[in-house]
Amino acid sequence: MLLGAAIAVTTILGYSAMAGIVAGGGLGDIAIRYGYYRYQKDIMLVTVALLVIVVQVLQEIGARLAKINDKRI
């Protein structure tokens, strides 16, 4: 259950980043507006790296919580 919740949260984060392409706001919007449209590759790379880091942290927290609460062991 917890692992599924972690996957759902990271999926929602990915969808919100993709919504930035159509002016949805958030980190995806910053990456598109300042990084891609203005040809500032450093800003685009930082925002993409930040998104990857946030997703990895959320996945790791979810996996550890699932492992701690696993009653099969």
N, C-alpha and C positions, 0 to 999 in steps of 0.2 A: 504494500500500500504506500509506504513512504518512498520507495524507489519510483513508483509510478507518479507520485506527486512531484518528485524532483524532475522527472522527465517532462511532465506537463508544464512546470514553471519555466524550464529552459526553452521549451517549445514556444510558450507565450512570449518570452523575451525575444526569441528569434522573429516571431511574427511582428512584434512591436518595432523591431529594427527594420524589418522590411516595409512596414507601414510608413517609415520615414521617407521612402521614395515618393509616396503620394501625399507629402506634407502632413504626415501623422505626428511629427515631432519626435523627440528623443534622440538617442545616439545615432540612429540610422539617418535621421534628418541632418544632423551635423556632418556626418560622413559624406552624404551626398552634396549638401549645399556648399560647404566650405572645402571639402577635399576634392570631390570629383568635378563639380561645376567651375570652381575657381582654380583648378589644377594645382592645389596645395596637397601634394602627395603625403607630406609628413603628417598633416592633420588627419587625413583619411586613414593612414596606417595606424596612428595612435588610437583613433576611435574603434577601428576594427580589432586591434589588439586588446583594447579595453573590453569590448564585447566578448571576445574569446576568453579573457581572464574571468569575467563575471560568470560566464556559462560554466567554466571549469570549476570555479569555487562553489557554485550552486550544486553542480553535479556531485562534487566531492562531499559536501555537507549532507546531501540526501543519501548518498551511498553509505556514509558512516553512520548516520542515524538509522538506516535500515539494518545495517550490520549489528549495531548495538541492541536494537529491539527485536532481533531475530530470536525466536523462542525454540527453534528446531535444534539448536546446539546444546 
